[in-house]
Amino acid sequence: SRGGSSCPSRHAGSDAPLAMTSPKVARAALLALTLCIGSTAWSADLAFAPNTFRLPHGLVSRASPRSVCSSSGERRPALLGAFPSPGAALLRNPLLAPGVCGLRAPVALRAKASTIEAEEAVVDSLVLLKGAPVVVQSVDENDPEKVEVLQLNSRTKKAKAKDLRMMFPGPVRSWELQELSGDLPVASMPLPEARLVLEKERGMPLGEFAQLLFGETTHLTTWAAWKMVEDGLYFHGDPSRVYAYPESKIANQLRDEARMSKEKSDFAGLIERLKSRQLAQADYALMDSVQDVAMMRANSSAVMKGAGMSQTPEQAHDLLLELGIWEKDFNPWPGRFKVNMDSPSLAVPAPDAKVARVDLTHLQSFAIDQEGTSDPDDAISIEKDGKKVWVHVADASAVVSKGSPLLTEARARAASLYAPTGTVPMLPSAAAASLGLGIKTGKQPALSFGFTVDDDGDIANVEVVRSHVNVQRLTYEEATKHIDAGEEVWASLDAAASRFKQRRESNGAVGFQFPEAEVLVKPDGAISVAELEAFESKDVVMEFMLMAGEASSQFAIDNEIPLLYASQAAPIDQKTGKPFPVKPPGTLSQMFDLMKRMSKSEVNTAPGFHFGLGMGMYSQVTSPLRRYGDLLNHIQIGAFLDGQTPFTGEQLLAQMDAIAAKSQAVKKTERFSRQWYTLLYLKDHEGWEGEGVVL
């Protein structure tokens, strides 16, 4: 450089000789340099030797791309790109930026994509890396694809050349990079006017765009221009070419921004009113997101977040109560488990009167349930000889068949739901009114399971028939009084139940007798919590239901009817992995501990031993109005009796898989609802005292 001034440089090897195939190439390089420098007092320190020359101080070599500088120390972009090989010097991209040296690249070059090829990475150039401005520090000599860049945080990082987008060829020093974090220059041309120019020109490179807006192209104006592109109102594109949006799109975006600004302002007002608990009437309609969190339909609420509240179901519930949106006795659990609390309303056909039925009306048949039961679906009776007993069940398959809308409705619900507020039946209430045993006086249709119970408690001589029965309804308390009075029929029923129970216990059956409480919500909203008395008749009824389960299993096996069976494996010690030694529990705490160790019951189409019941086979058939699995078993047996085709075993299991989640949801809704109203009861009865058992 003239005057012997030196240009500050971090790069070594700028004076390395490069082989040239012809002096013409060297003269071309000199010409390009002269064109750029113009009439200023510049000179090139070219020293010719045969077929060689030295690069003037500031020109880039393959190993170290550089920039040139004037005698005053001003740095300017390098004019020569990297040489592909020492033996073939190549003049690359001499026109790096509009506004520099007064040169413009041809249209074909200006339209070129801005991705930097590995051999074009220029040290000290300002490039875009994943939306952030960085300056190229060095290029790997062995792998030009790998570069090192300087970030705004003054730290360097490795990057790939293909991920860089050329913005300003530089040179840009570290302190100049930091300037991009400060105030940027203000455009001298109004943006709408610049948009018209871009629209007429059909776009232009980022450098030209900066020149248009600010009258010069520097690292600051280039970055400022790019920020306007990023703003996305008037312009779009990438560093290789910036385009103008049409007026219609800008107008639409401005309307959208105005709308969003108003929504933001309205939301801020809502949050302030919420914090002061002084909502306007229109605000209540905006509390849906709070209800979604309270009902466990969502994990977050913009309203709660904006108010700085913890976004939990409990916090949301408290807020809704405080705002008066929910009443204090509103039970959220059915909604949280997505359980339908509306009773089904499908029409229920009458049983076919032409179906042949066995007349069993001569038997004394008793439907024994908890007081207030609305769907009695089983009854028991015994022959005078005391050996043959009968379990009569509501003949659900007389009105619900394969593929019927009623079966589809039952499958969607999985089971009847028993809540403190009342019962939500699995089938329409008309089904219980038509088929429920003892609801009507006189002759009623039933599916009856008859069998003998010998002295050892074994079940034999099983028969299953469609029947007519005459049933008397009793509560557990009333039936227990008959047993205690020693009346003959009741003594026979009790004796048969005892023989079967003894057999089960000899097989290792485990019984659990926990205290139970009945939680009810009366029509006036009052909550009652009362302990349920353990009546002997309840145990008798349970044994008869289990006997029917074994009898139906025998009948299905003998007649090759696909049926659903319940089984249970022996409990396993979780520490040793071996069978857990089961001893009859003597206390409530021991009973609770054993219950927690019991294996989960399984449903399959093959019979298996049920450890808890002490039974070799067991199928549930006594609650077809309340449980979907029982209803399927009735359809199976009914199809056999009517000479029709039942479901296959695979079809049965597929249906049980389909209702598994809903069945669990119903059980959880019942349990949490009882707990919910119990807690409300205690809240309304401050100072309540009672006995408790710590388990």
ZATORMI-53881 format. One line per 5 residues: number of its first residue (from 1); their letters; for each residue x, y, z of C-alpha. Coordinates in steps of 0.2 Angstrom, whole numbers, plus 2048, in hexadecimal, padded with zeros to 3 digits. Each point is the difference from the previous one (the first is absolute). Last residue first. Layout:
% residues N
NUM> A> X Y Z; ... $
This chain:
% residues 695
695> LVVGE> 6EE 70D 924; 7FB 80D 80D; 7EE 7FC 805; 7F4 80F 804; 7F3 804 80C $
690> GEWGE> 7F6 810 7FF; 800 812 803; 7F8 80E 7F7; 806 812 805; 7FB 808 7F0 $
685> HDKLY> 7F1 7F8 7F8; 7FF 809 7EF; 812 7FC 7FC; 7FE 7EE 805; 7F1 7FE 7F5 $
680> LLTYW> 80A 808 7F1; 80E 7F4 804; 7F4 7F1 7FF; 7F9 808 7F0; 811 7FF 7F8 $
675> QRSFR> 805 7EF 807; 7F0 7F8 7F9; 803 809 7EF; 812 7FA 800; 7FB 7EE 802 $
670> ETKKV> 7F1 800 7F4; 80A 80A 7F2; 80F 7F4 803; 7F5 7F1 7FC; 7F8 808 7F1 $
665> AQSKA> 811 805 7F9; 806 7EF 802; 7F1 7F9 7F6; 804 80D 7F3; 812 7FB 7FE $
660> AIADM> 7FB 7ED 7FF; 7F2 802 7F4; 808 7FD 7F0; 80B 7F2 807; 7F0 7F7 806 $
655> QALLQ> 7F9 802 7EE; 810 7F8 7F8; 7FF 7F2 80D; 7EF 7FB 7FB; 803 801 7EE $
650> EGTFP> 80F 7F5 802; 7F6 7F3 809; 7F3 800 7F2; 7F0 809 802; 7F0 7F5 801 $
645> TQGDL> 7F8 7F8 7F1; 7ED 7FC 802; 7F7 7F1 806; 7F5 809 80D; 808 7F8 80F $
640> FAGIQ> 812 803 7F9; 7FC 812 7FC; 7FA 803 811; 80F 7F8 808; 80C 80C 7F6 $
635> IHNLL> 7F4 80F 802; 800 7FD 813; 813 7FF 800; 801 811 7F7; 7F4 808 80C $
630> DGYRR> 80B 7FA 80F; 80F 808 7F7; 7F7 810 7FE; 7FB 802 812; 7F0 808 808 $
625> LPSTV> 7F1 7F8 7F7; 809 7EF 7FD; 804 7FF 813; 800 7ED 804; 80A 7F9 7F2 $
620> QSYMG> 813 801 806; 80A 7F1 7FC; 80A 7F5 80C; 80A 7F0 7FF; 80B 7F7 80C $
615> MGLGF> 7FA 80A 80F; 809 806 810; 7F8 811 7FE; 811 80A 802; 80A 7F3 7F6 $
610> HFGPA> 7F5 7FF 7F1; 805 7F1 7F6; 7FE 801 7EE; 7F3 7FE 7F2; 804 804 7EE $
605> TNVES> 7F9 80F 7F8; 809 80D 80A; 7FE 80D 80E; 80D 803 80D; 800 805 812 $
600> KSMRK> 80F 80A 807; 80B 7F7 80C; 7FD 802 813; 80D 809 809; 7F6 810 804 $
595> MLDFM> 7F2 7F5 807; 80C 7F7 80B; 805 810 808; 7EE 806 802; 7FB 7F0 809 $
590> QSLTG> 80F 801 80B; 7FB 812 805; 7EE 7FB 802; 805 7F2 80C; 801 7ED 800 $
585> PPKVP> 805 7FD 7EE; 7FF 7EE 7FB; 812 7FB 7FB; 807 802 7EF; 813 7FB 7FD $
580> FPKGT> 805 80B 7F1; 805 7F6 7F1; 812 803 7FB; 807 810 7F7; 80B 803 810 $
575> KQDIP> 7FD 813 803; 7EF 801 7F6; 7F9 7F1 80A; 7F3 7F9 7F3; 7EE 7FE 803 $
570> AAQSA> 7F7 7F1 7F8; 7F9 802 7EF; 7EF 806 7FC; 7F2 7FB 7F4; 7F1 807 7F8 $
565> YLLPI> 7F8 7F7 7F1; 7F7 807 7F1; 7F7 7F3 7F6; 801 7F7 7EF; 7F2 7F2 801 $
560> ENDIA> 807 7EF 7FE; 7F0 7F8 808; 809 7F7 80E; 80C 80F 802; 7F2 80D 800 $
555> FQSSA> 7F5 7F6 80D; 80F 7FD 80B; 804 813 800; 7EE 805 803; 7FF 7F4 80F $
550> EGAML> 810 808 807; 7FA 812 7FE; 7EF 7FB 807; 808 7F9 810; 80A 811 801 $
545> MFEMV> 7EF 809 800; 7F9 7F4 80D; 80F 803 80B; 7FD 813 7FF; 7EE 7FF 804 $
540> VDKSE> 804 7F6 810; 80D 80D 805; 7F4 80E 7FE; 7F3 7F6 80A; 80C 801 80F $
535> FAELE> 7FF 813 801; 80F 80B 802; 7F9 811 804; 804 80E 7F5; 807 80F 809 $
530> AVSIA> 7F7 810 7FC; 806 810 7F6; 7F2 80C 7FC; 801 80F 7F5; 7F2 80D 7FE $
525> GDPKV> 7FD 806 7EE; 7ED 801 802; 7FE 7F1 7F6; 80C 7F6 80B; 812 7FD 7FD $
520> LVEAE> 805 7EF 806; 810 7F9 807; 7FF 7EE 807; 80E 7FA 80B; 808 7EF 800 $
515> PFQFG> 80B 7F8 80D; 80B 7F3 7F8; 7FD 7ED 7FF; 80C 7F8 7F5; 7FF 7ED 7FC $
510> VAGNS> 80E 7F5 7FA; 7FD 7F0 7F8; 80D 7F2 803; 7F7 7F1 7F8; 7FA 7FB 811 $
505> ERRQK> 7F8 811 800; 7F7 7FD 7F0; 7F9 7F0 806; 7FA 808 811; 7F8 80E 7F6 $
500> FRSAA> 7F6 7F3 7F5; 7F9 7F7 80F; 7FC 810 809; 7F6 807 7F1; 7F6 7F0 800 $
495> ADLSA> 7FC 801 812; 7FB 812 7FF; 7F4 7FC 7F2; 7F9 7F2 80A; 7FE 80A 810 $
490> WVEEG> 7F7 80D 7F5; 7F4 7F4 7FA; 7FC 7F9 811; 7FF 810 80A; 80D 801 80D $
485> ADIHK> 7FB 811 807; 812 806 7FE; 7FF 7FB 7ED; 7F0 80A 7FE; 807 80F 809 $
480> TAEEY> 80F 7FF 7F5; 7F4 802 7F1; 7F9 810 807; 810 808 803; 807 7FB 7EF $
475> TLRQV> 7F1 808 7F8; 7F3 7F6 7F8; 7F7 7FE 7EF; 7F5 7F2 7FD; 801 7F7 7EF $
470> NVHSR> 7F4 7F6 7F5; 80A 7F7 7F3; 7FE 7FC 7ED; 80E 7F7 7F8; 80E 7FF 7F3 $
465> VVEVN> 80A 7F1 805; 811 7FB 807; 803 7EF 807; 80E 7FA 80B; 7FF 7EF 808 $
460> AIDGD> 810 803 80B; 808 80D 80C; 80B 7FA 80E; 7FD 806 811; 806 7F0 809 $
455> DDVTF> 7EE 7FC 805; 7FA 802 7EF; 7FA 810 7F7; 7F4 7FD 7F2; 7FE 80B 7F1 $
450> GFSLA> 7F3 80C 7F7; 805 810 7F7; 7F1 80A 7FB; 7FF 80D 7F2; 7F1 80A 804 $
445> PQKGT> 7EF 806 7FA; 7F3 807 80D; 7F0 7F9 807; 7F8 80A 80E; 804 810 808 $
440> KIGLG> 80C 80C 7F7; 810 806 807; 804 7EF 807; 80D 7FC 7F3; 805 80E 7F5 $
435> LSAAA> 7FC 7FB 7ED; 7F3 80D 7FB; 804 80F 80C; 812 7FB 7FF; 800 801 7ED $
430> ASPLM> 7F6 810 801; 80E 808 80A; 80A 800 7F0; 80F 7F5 801; 811 804 809 $
425> PVTGT> 7F6 809 80E; 805 811 808; 7FC 7FD 812; 7FD 80F 80C; 809 80F 808 $
420> PAYLS> 80B 7F5 80B; 806 7F8 7F0; 7FD 7EE 7FA; 805 7FF 7ED; 7F9 7F2 7F6 $
415> AARAR> 80E 7F7 7F6; 809 801 7EF; 7F8 810 7FB; 804 800 7ED; 7FE 7ED 800 $
410> AETLL> 7EF 802 807; 7FB 80C 7F2; 806 7F4 7F3; 7F7 7F1 808; 7F0 80B 800 $
405> PSGKS> 802 805 7EE; 800 7ED 7FB; 80F 7F7 7F8; 7FE 7F0 80A; 7F0 801 80B $
400> VVASA> 7F8 80A 80E; 7EE 7FD 804; 7FF 7ED 805; 812 800 803; 7FD 80A 810 $
395> DAVHV> 7F7 7F2 808; 801 807 812; 808 7F2 80A; 7F8 7F2 80A; 80C 7F6 80B $
390> WVKKG> 7F8 7EF 804; 804 7F3 80D; 7FF 7ED 800; 804 7F8 810; 7F4 806 80D $
385> DKEIS> 7F3 7F4 7FC; 7F3 80E 7FF; 809 807 7F1; 80A 810 803; 7FE 812 7FA $
380> IADDP> 80B 80F 7FC; 7FE 811 7F7; 80A 80A 7F4; 7FF 811 7F6; 7F9 80C 80D $
375> DSTGE> 803 811 7F7; 7F9 80E 80B; 809 7FC 810; 7F9 80B 80E; 803 7F4 80F $
370> QDIAF> 80E 7F5 7FC; 7FB 7F0 7F7; 7F7 7EF 802; 7F5 7FA 7F1; 7F7 7F1 807 $
365> SQLHT> 7F8 7F1 7F7; 7F4 7F4 808; 7FE 7F3 7F3; 7EF 7FD 7F8; 804 80D 7F3 $
360> LDVRA> 80D 7F5 7F8; 7F7 7FE 7EF; 80D 7FC 7F3; 800 80C 7F1; 7FD 7FE 7ED $
355> VKADP> 802 810 7F6; 7F0 806 7F9; 7FE 80E 80C; 810 809 7F8; 806 80B 80E $
350> APVAL> 7FA 812 7FE; 80C 80C 7F6; 80A 80D 809; 800 812 7F8; 811 809 802 $
345> SPSDM> 801 80E 80D; 810 7FC 809; 802 809 811; 80B 810 800; 80F 7FF 80B $
340> NVKFR> 80C 7FB 7F1; 811 7FE 808; 80F 80A 7F9; 80B 7FC 80F; 802 812 805 $
335> GPWPN> 7ED 803 7FB; 7FA 7F3 80D; 80D 807 80D; 7FB 812 800; 7F2 7FF 80D $
330> FDKEW> 7F8 811 802; 7FB 802 813; 809 811 802; 7F7 807 7F0; 80B 804 7F1 $
325> IGLEL> 801 810 7F7; 7FF 80A 811; 811 808 7FE; 806 7F9 810; 7FA 7EE 7FA $
320> LLDHA> 808 802 7EF; 810 806 808; 801 7F1 80D; 7FD 7F4 7F2; 80E 808 7F5 $
315> QEPTQ> 80C 7FE 80F; 7FB 7EE 803; 801 7FC 7EE; 812 807 7FF; 806 80F 7F6 $
310> SMGAG> 808 80A 80F; 7FB 812 7FE; 80A 80F 7F9; 7F0 808 7F9; 807 7FE 7EE $
305> KMVAS> 803 7ED 804; 7EE 7FE 806; 7F9 809 7F1; 80B 7F7 7F4; 7FB 7EF 808 $
300> SNARM> 80B 7F1 800; 7FF 7ED 802; 7F0 7FD 7F7; 7F0 7F5 801; 803 7FD 813 $
295> MAVDQ> 7EF 807 804; 808 80E 80A; 80C 804 7F2; 7F2 800 7F3; 7F6 80B 80C $
290> VSDML> 80E 80D 800; 801 800 7ED; 7ED 803 7FF; 801 810 80B; 7FE 80B 7F1 $
285> AYDAQ> 7ED 800 801; 801 806 812; 809 810 7F9; 7F0 807 7F7; 7F8 803 811 $
280> ALQRS> 80F 80A 806; 80B 7F8 80D; 804 809 810; 80B 7F3 809; 80F 80D 801 $
275> KLREI> 80C 7F4 7F8; 7F2 7FB 7F3; 7FD 812 7FC; 812 803 7FC; 801 7F0 7F6 $
270> LGAFD> 7F1 805 7F6; 808 811 7FC; 810 7F7 7FA; 7F5 7F5 7F5; 7F7 80F 7F8 $
265> SKEKS> 811 808 7FC; 807 7F0 7F9; 7F0 7FE 7F6; 801 812 7FA; 812 7FD 7FA $
260> MRAED> 7FB 7F0 7F8; 7F2 809 7F6; 80C 80E 7FB; 80D 7F4 7FB; 7F3 7F6 7F5 $
255> RLQNA> 7FB 810 7F8; 812 805 7FC; 802 7EE 7F9; 7F1 802 7F5; 806 811 7F9 $
250> IKSEP> 812 7F9 7FD; 7F8 7F2 7F6; 7F6 80B 7F6; 80F 80C 7FD; 80A 7F2 7F8 $
245> YAYVR> 810 7FA 80A; 811 806 7FA; 80E 7F4 7FC; 812 7FE 807; 80D 7F5 7F7 $
240> SPDGH> 80F 7F7 805; 7FE 805 813; 7F0 7F7 801; 7EE 805 7FB; 7F2 80B 807 $
235> FYLGD> 7FB 813 801; 7F3 80B 805; 7F9 7F9 810; 80C 7F1 803; 80A 808 80E $
230> EVMKW> 80E 7F4 7FB; 802 80A 7F0; 802 810 80A; 80C 7F7 80B; 80A 7FC 7F0 $
225> AAWTT> 801 813 7FC; 807 804 811; 80D 7F2 7FE; 805 807 7EF; 800 812 807 $
220> LHTTE> 80C 7FB 80E; 80C 7F5 7F6; 801 80E 7F3; 7F7 803 7F0; 7FC 812 7FD $
215> GFLLQ> 7F1 80C 7FC; 7F6 7F9 80E; 7F1 7F8 7F9; 806 7FD 7EE; 811 7FB 805 $
210> AFEGL> 7F9 7F4 80C; 7F6 7F8 7F2; 80F 800 7F5; 809 7F5 80D; 7F1 7F5 803 $
205> PMGRE> 7FF 7FB 7EE; 7F1 807 7F6; 7EE 7FD 7FD; 7F4 802 7F1; 808 811 7FC $
200> KELVL> 7EE 808 800; 7FB 7F7 810; 811 804 808; 7FD 813 7FB; 7EF 800 806 $
195> RAEPL> 805 7F8 811; 80D 80D 802; 7F3 80D 7FF; 7F5 7F7 80D; 810 7FF 80B $
190> PMSAV> 804 812 800; 812 803 7F9; 80D 807 80C; 7FF 7F0 80A; 805 802 813 $
185> PLDGS> 811 7F9 805; 800 7F2 80D; 802 803 813; 80A 7F3 809; 802 7ED 7FE $
180> LEQLE> 806 802 7EE; 80F 80A 807; 807 7F0 808; 804 7FA 7EE; 80A 810 7FE $
175> WSRVP> 80A 7FD 80F; 804 7EF 7FA; 806 806 7EF; 7F6 800 7F0; 809 7FF 7EF $
170> GPFMM> 7F4 7FE 7F9; 7F7 7F6 7F4; 7EF 805 806; 7F1 7F4 801; 806 7EE 7FB $
165> RLDKA> 7F5 7F2 807; 809 7F3 80A; 7F9 7EE 803; 80A 7F9 7F1; 810 807 807 $
160> KAKKT> 7FE 7F5 80F; 803 807 811; 80C 7FF 80F; 7FE 80D 80E; 808 810 806 $
155> RSNLQ> 7FA 80A 80F; 7FF 813 800; 7ED 7FF 805; 7FC 807 7EE; 808 7F1 7F9 $
150> LVEVK> 811 7FD 7F7; 800 7F2 7F3; 80C 7F1 7FD; 7FE 7F7 7F0; 7FF 7EE 7FA $
145> EPDNE> 7FB 7FD 7ED; 812 805 7FC; 806 7EF 807; 813 7FF 801; 803 813 801 $
140> DVSQV> 7F2 803 80C; 7F9 811 7FD; 802 80E 80C; 7F7 80E 809; 7F0 802 7F7 $
135> VVPAG> 7F5 80D 808; 7EF 7FC 808; 7EF 807 7FE; 7F2 7F5 807; 7F1 7F9 7F6 $
130> KLLVL> 807 7EE 800; 811 807 7FA; 800 810 7F6; 811 806 7F9; 80B 80F 803 $
125> SDVVA> 810 7FE 7F7; 811 800 80A; 806 7F0 7F8; 7F7 7FC 7F0; 7F8 7EF 7FD $
120> EEAEI> 800 7FD 7ED; 808 7EF 800; 7F3 7F9 80B; 7F2 806 7F6; 7F7 80E 809 $
115> TSAKA> 7ED 7FF 7FE; 7FA 811 7F9; 7F8 7F9 7F1; 805 808 7F0; 7F4 80E 7F9 $
110> RLAVP> 80E 80D 801; 80C 7F5 7F6; 7F3 7FD 7F1; 7FC 813 801; 812 805 7FD $
105> ARLGC> 80A 806 80F; 800 812 803; 810 80B 802; 802 811 808; 80F 7FB 80A $
100> VGPAL> 7F4 7FA 80D; 7EE 806 7FE; 7FA 7EE 7FC; 80A 7F3 808; 80C 7F2 7FB $
95> LPNRL> 805 805 7EE; 810 7F6 7FE; 7F7 7EF 802; 80E 7F5 7FC; 80F 803 7F5 $
90> LAAGP> 807 7EE 7FF; 813 7FB 801; 802 7EF 7F9; 810 7F8 806; 7FF 805 812 $
85> SPFAG> 7EE 7F7 801; 7EE 806 802; 806 812 804; 7F6 808 80D; 7F7 810 7FA $
80> LLAPR> 809 810 7FA; 7F9 811 803; 801 801 813; 7F5 80C 808; 807 810 807 $
75> REGSS> 808 805 810; 805 812 803; 812 801 807; 803 811 7F8; 80B 7F8 7F3 $
70> SCVSR> 7F1 7F6 7FB; 7FB 7EF 805; 7FC 7EF 7F7; 7F7 7F2 807; 804 7EE 804 $
65> PSARS> 7FD 7EE 7FC; 80D 7F5 808; 805 7EF 7FA; 7FA 803 7EE; 808 810 7FF $
60> VLGHP> 7F8 811 803; 806 811 7FA; 806 80C 80E; 812 802 7FD; 802 7FE 7ED $
55> LRFTN> 801 7ED 7FB; 811 7FB 7FB; 804 7FC 7EE; 805 7F1 7F6; 803 7FA 7EE $
50> PAFAL> 811 807 7FF; 801 80D 80E; 7F5 80F 802; 7FF 80B 80F; 7F0 808 802 $
45> DASWA> 7FE 80D 80E; 7F0 808 7FA; 7FD 812 800; 7F3 80B 807; 7FF 813 7FF $
40> TSGIC> 7ED 801 7FC; 7FB 800 7EE; 7F7 7EF 801; 804 7F4 80D; 7F4 7F3 7FA $
35> LTLAL> 805 801 7EE; 812 800 805; 7FD 7F0 809; 7F7 7F8 7F2; 80E 805 7F4 $
30> LAARA> 80D 7F9 80C; 7F7 7EF 800; 7FF 800 7ED; 812 804 7FF; 804 7F1 80B $
25> VKPST> 7F5 7F5 7F5; 809 806 7F1; 811 7FC 808; 7FB 7EE 7FC; 7FF 7EF 80A $
20> MALPA> 802 808 810; 808 7F8 810; 7FC 809 810; 80D 808 80B; 7FB 802 812 $
15> DSGAH> 800 812 805; 7F0 7FF 809; 806 7F2 80A; 7FA 805 811; 7F0 807 805 $
10> RSPCS> 7FC 80B 80F; 801 810 7F5; 803 812 803; 803 809 7F0; 812 807 7FE $
5> SGGRS> 804 811 7FA; 810 801 7F5; 7FB 810 7F8; 7F6 7F7 7F3; 7FA 7EE 804 $
